């Protein structure tokens, strides 16, 4: 290949690199209620969101004191999946824990 062809390929690659956008991020939220135990919220945070005990406890206290806690930030597909996992886990244990996600 000549220099002209190499520079042409480089220019095309550089143009396409600028077209790639970062995916939108979503906050996964846990909502307080009067029935779900604090221990279960910590279990959810450790199981579904892979939080260590200290971080899970801090988030659980946000849920308890502020009414809402941020479990994590993810792309939409992962946020949706984690929300479904929490809902299934809560339903299996008969807790009304509410989990939602919103654009960050």
N, C-alpha and C positions, 0 to 999 in steps of 0.2 A: 504494500500500500504506500502511496505517496504521502507527503506531508499534508497536501490539501485534503485527502480523504480522512486522515487521522484527525485533523482539526475539525472537520465536518462532523465526525462521530462524537468528538468531545463536546462540541457545541450542542448537539442534540441531547446528549446525556445531561449536560448542565441545565438545559431548559426543562427537562423532565423532573429533575431534582427539586426544582422550585414549585412544581405542580403538586407535590406530595404534601398533604396537610396532616398535621397531628390529629388523631381522633378526638372527638369531644369526650370530656370526662364527666362522670356522674357520681354524686354523693349517695351512698347507701345509708339510710337513716333508720334508727330504731326509735319507736315511740313508746312513751310511758303509758301504763295502764295500772289499774288497781289490783290486778290478779296475778300477773306474771311475776315469778320470784326473781330476786336479784341473782341468785345462784344460777337460774336457768339462763338469764341474759349473759352472764359470764361464760357459761358453757357454750352458748351460741357464738359468742365472740371468739372463743378459743377454737371451736370446731369449724365453723364456716369461714371465719375471717382470719384464722391463724394468728390471733393476738396472744401475746404472753400474758400471764396472770395480772401483772401490774397495769399494763395498758388496758386490758379487758375490764379491770376494776374501775379505772378512771372513766372509761366510756360508759360503763353501767351507771356510775354515779352521775354523769351528765344526763343520762336518760331519766334517772330517778329525780334529780334536783331541777333540771331545766326542762324536762318533758320530752327531750329529744337528744339523741347522741349520734355522732357520725361514726359509723362502723368502718368506713373506708371510701376510697375514691377509685373508680374503675371505668373502663370503657363500657358502653351501653350493654353489650352482650354479657359481659361478666357481671355487671351490676344487676341485670335482670335475672341471671342464673342464681346469684347469691341471695337475692330477694326471694326467689322461689324456694331455695333450700331452707331459708329461715322459716317461711310459711309452712312448709311440710313438717319441719322439726317441731314447730310450735303446735301444729294441729295434732301431731302424733302424741304429744305430751299434754294435750288439752289446755294450752295456754292461748290467750287472745293476743299475743305479742304481734304488734303491727310493724311491718318493715316496708319501706318505700325507697324509691330512688328519684333523684332530681338532677337536672343538669347543673354542673358546677359553674 
